[in-house]
Amino acid sequence: MKRVKVKGPLSRYGTHPWIFSGNVLDADDAEKGDNVLVFNRRGKFMGSALYNPDSDIVLRFYSRKKEPLGYAEIKERLFIAREKRIKFKGFEEDAYRVVFGESDMLPGLIVDRYGRGFVLQFSSYGMYRRKKLIVDAIYDLFEPEFIYEKNIKHSAREEGIPEEKGLLFGELPEELIVKINNLSFFVDIEEGQKTGLFLDQKQNWLLMEPFAREKDVLELFSYQGGFTMHLLRGRAKRVYVVDSQKKALDILFKNLKLNGFKEKRLVPFNEDVFKFLDEFSSSQINFDLIIIDPPSFARSRKTREKGLKAYYNLVDMALKYLKSRGQIAVFSCSSYIKREDLLDVLKNVFDANGRTFRLIKEFTQDYDHPELLSFPESRYLNGFLMEEWL
């Protein structure tokens, strides 16, 4: 294994899994995607990492020992990741995240399971270069029906990974249906967002269910109905859903029928959410509960301020449809918008509208997206359910 030398004392880095380009002194003759041994200037060993000189994140640690990252190591990490998730739930779920990148010591690799199939996403070139080893390890451990690759993320482009999607093994079923929280969901692997479903919200869907009872609910950015199905099961009177993707709403209706819910309890709007909020006032309809779960408004540090402004405007526009003493839930899925950032935005919006809210419940990503304490970037999902007090 090649050696890479970095600036400064060990205390500068702690156990954070990334080292950025400005801190690398010498990379010997290591090539893009190699696994390398990392030392500081004084020769103290720091760990084994994947190397990419073309990325801002030059080094991604996968071990604090001197070891390669080959088939055996990948298979072992996949096995451990799976066992930890089964142990947490007590059984193997129908749909869950098997590998969450750095949190499972496979930096830049996502592995999601849907029934007997698996979807991969790469955000580090080192993992992308080991694609065949990963496919072989998944095949040997799980005996899957299919393995599908879906590299469409911004971070993949930054690593020099081609945007591509397609089968790596097996065949996609004509219809893929999974069970989540005892509800059935169609999964659109090829055209759906992320790897098909927003698996990070599974527990939050369930936590919101009891708050829907006998309420008129407005759900913004409904996608394929993760929250919707749980709200309907929670005996919401009526759920108004808004999403700009017609295909997502079509699948939402399929999920509605699949779970035996009556169509008259669902009121869909295939519109841009901001446009909907701007024009819906003429209806004079107000809601007991509003749920706001948008896509990421901040995909980089450069877009953070723009994202915070978008949240302010969105919540400000939605508040005029919330009944007095109603409840509102707001979610953010960007590691660049911290918990405190979102709380500040909400406080400022409420103050500007002269309305007082108390915090009822706080949310984060599900157990299968574990937060690595030395890696704050691994916590990216934050949410709050609030109720108007007076």
Secondary structure, DSSP 8 states (H G I E B T S, - for coil): -EEEEESS-GGGTTT-SEEEGGGEEE-TT--TT-EEEEEETT--EEEEEEE-TTSSEEEEEEESSS---SHHHHHHHHHHHHHHHHHHHSS--SEEEEEEGGGGT-TTEEEEEETTEEEEEE-SHHHHHTHHHHHHHHHHHH--SEEEEEE--HHHHHTT---EEEEEEE---SS-EEEETTEEEE--TTTSSTTSS-GGGHHHHHHHGGGGTT-EEEEES-TTTHHHHHHHHTT-SEEEEE-S-HHHHHHHHHHHHHTT--GGGEEEE-S-HHHHHHHGGGG---EEEEEE--S-S-SSGGGHHHHHHHHHHHHHHHHTTEEEEEEEEEEEE-TTS-HHHHHHHHHHHHHHTT--EEEEEEEE--TTS---TT-GGG--EEEEEEEE--
